Amino acid sequence: MHGLQWANLLEAMNQAMENMLELKTAVSQMISLSEVEAKGLMGFCYENSFKKKSLLSEDDKFIDEVYFIRKGILRVKIIDLDGKEHTTHFAIEGQFIADYNAFLTRKKSRYQLEAMEDTEVIVLPRAGIDWGYEQMKEGEKLGRLIAEYYFIYLDTRIQHLYTLSPIERYELMNEIFPNIHNRVPQHMIASYLGITPIHLSRIKRQAEKV
């Protein structure tokens, strides 16, 4: 192997290590993680990339992976009986995302995960997560914290749909997902907020005047 090829290989390996460090940091913020545990968990994980509009996971499929988003933004969508798409959630850099219901129950998913722009993720396969439960001192705690976050998010989102006005939901969305208007089509944002695109345009004009 020529010197340039070795240099490129080393650079790629160093980049991969740096990318995995992002996942390690995220996990370490939730639980106490030893170097041995981190090395063991990362040994199961791998990187993947998805082009804009690609599906990371599909409905009517079994889910055996959890994604950690390094770069990009995803939307979670569901298709109703009439074939209409509804946006239920967005996920951005530094967040874990999956159809957790399908993952935990081992039932087929009802949701699709779609990349809204070119996206890079670290994949945590079920085998790695199961290993973490068994071998990591606080592995079960990590799983519990992620599940609790998922439950709290869903419950809070349902509450907001019924107790907050559209403008309040709009303002909250902007806090949670900064710059989302430059990353996601407006009709998908409207779907997430539970309003029409026309209503969203009115809210944006109203917000600009404040």
N, C-alpha and C positions, 0 to 999 in steps of 0.2 A: 504494500500500500504506500503510495507516494506521500511526501510530507504534507502537501495541501489536503489530501484526503484525511490524513490523521488529524490535522488541525480542525477540519470541518466536523469530524466525528467527535473530537473532544469538546468542541463548542456545543454540539447538539446534546451531548451528555450533560454538560454543565447547565445548559438551559433546562433540560428535563429535571435536573436536581433542584434548580431554583423554582420551577413550577410546582414540584411536589412539596417544596417548603411552604408554599401558600396554603396547601391543604393541611399540612402539619400545624401551621400557625392557627388556622381556623379551628381545628380540633382541640388544640392546646388551650384555646380561649374558653372552651366548654368543660374540659376535664383535665385532670393531672395526667400527663402522658410522658412515660419514660422514653429514652432513646431506643431501647430494645423494642418496646411496644410500637413506637413510631415506625421503626424500620420494618417490623413484621407486617403492620397494616399497609404501609406504602408498597410492600412487595406484591400485594394483590391488586393495587390500583394501576391504572394506565391512562394515558392522555388520548383524547379524540377531538376531532374538529368537525364542524358542520357548516355547510354553506347556508347563506340566507335562504329562508323558506323551507329548509330541510326539516324533516321530522326526526326528533331524537327518540321518541317512543310513540307508538300508535295505539289507538283504541282496539278493543277486542284481542289484545295480546297480553300474555303474562309478563309481569315486570320483575326483573331480577337485578336491576341496577339503580343506584342513586348517583346523581350528577352533582359535582361541585363546579360552579361556573367561574372560570378564570377570566374570560373575556366574552362580552356579548350580552344579549338580553333574549329571554325566552318568553313565550306566552303559553299558558295552559288553556286549552279550548275543549269544548264538548259540543257534539253535534246532536241536535234534537231530532224528534221523530219526523219532522218535515225537511230534514237535511240542512237546517240553518245552523251556522257556527255561532257559538257564544264564548266570549273570552272571560275566563273566571279568575285568572291570576297572571301576574308577570313575575319574572325572577331575573335578578341582575348579578353583577360580579360579586363574588364573595358569599353567595348563598348556595345552600343545598336545595335540590329540587328533584322530585319524582312524583309519581302517583302513589303516595304513601299508603293509601287505603288498599290498592291492588297489591303493593309490595308486601304489606304486613299480612293480608288475608290470603295471599297467593291465588287471588281470583283475577280474572281478566280485567284489564283497565277499561274505563269508560272515557278516558281523556286522551288527548294528544298533546305532546310537547313540541312546539315549533320554534325554530330559530328565527328571530326577527332581523338579525344581521349575522354576518360571519361570526361563529361562536367557537370558543375553545373551552373544553371541560376536562375535568379529571373524573374518571369513572370509578365508582366504588361498587364492585360486584357483590352479589349476595354472599359468595364464599368468603370474601374479605370481611364483610360485616359480621357474619356468623363467627369467624375467627376472632374478631374483636370482642364479641360477647363472651367467648369462652376463655380467651387468653389475656385480655387486657383487664387490669384491676378495676377500672371504671368504664369498661366497655358497655355494660348494661346501662350505666348512667348516661352515656353518650346517646344511646338509642332512645332512652326515655326523654331526654331533653329535646331531641329532634322531633319526636312524636308529640311532645307537649307543645312545642312551637307550632307545629302543624295544626293541632286542635285549636289552640288559642287564636291562630290566624283565621281559621275558617269560622269560628264562632264570632269573632270580632267583625269579620267581613259581613256576615249575615246580619248582625246587629246594625251595622252602619247602613246597610241597604234600606233598613226600615226606620232608623232613628235620626239619620243625618240627611240634610237637604242635598240636592245635587251639587250645589256650589261648595258645600262643606266636604263632600266626598271628593270633589275635584281638587280642592286645596290639599286635602290629606294625601291624595295620590301623588301630587307634585312633591310633597315632602318625602314620601317613601321612595319614589322613583324619579329622581332629579333628571331633567332634560329628556323626559320620556317623549315629549312631543316631537323631538327631532329623531327619535329612534323607532317609533311605532306609528303605523297609519292611524289617522283620526277615527275611522269607523271602528277600529278595534278598541281604542281607548273609550269610545262611547259605549261599546258593548260591555266593557269592564265596569263602567260607571252605572250601567243600567239605564241609559238614556239614548236618545236618537242623536245621530251626527249633527242635525240641525240645532238641537238643544245644546250640544257641546259647543258649537260655534258661538251661540249666544252667551254661554257662560264665559268663554274665553274673552269675548269682547267686554263683558262686564268686569272681569278680573283685570283687564288691561287698563280700565279707567280708574281703578282704585289706587 
